[in-house]
Amino acid sequence: MWHEFLPHFPKGSKYTLGNKIDSLFVGILELIFIAVYLPREHKLPYIKKSIGKVDLLKFFLQISWEINSLENKKYIALSEPLNEIGRMLGGWYKQIDKQTQPQFDKRGAGK
């Protein structure tokens, strides 16, 4: 969807803000792809970086909208799925974090 919007960015923003947004999309995909194939104990840093990049992407999209480089409908069409992706990544992070933490028995000793 993003690649349909980028060509319609104003010339002054297309090669700066537009390219930054494009780069963030690709970076997020790369980090998630890597995290999927890593062993559980190595996933957390990649998921955490993905969450940070999603937040940064949302920030740059908001700036694009505020300076009228991105129309309301396009901003909404991008923002809503990104919010859901952020929630999913957060849930994945919590699940992996919980699974990789040492488990304690009733006496407080690690298993």
Secondary structure, DSSP 4 states (H G I P E B T S, - for coil): -HHHHGGGS-HHHIIIIIHHHHHHHHHHHHHHHHHHHS-HHHHHHHHHHHHHHHHHHHHHHHHHHHTTSS-HHHHHHHHHHHHHHHHHHHHHHHHHHHHHSPPB-TTS-B-
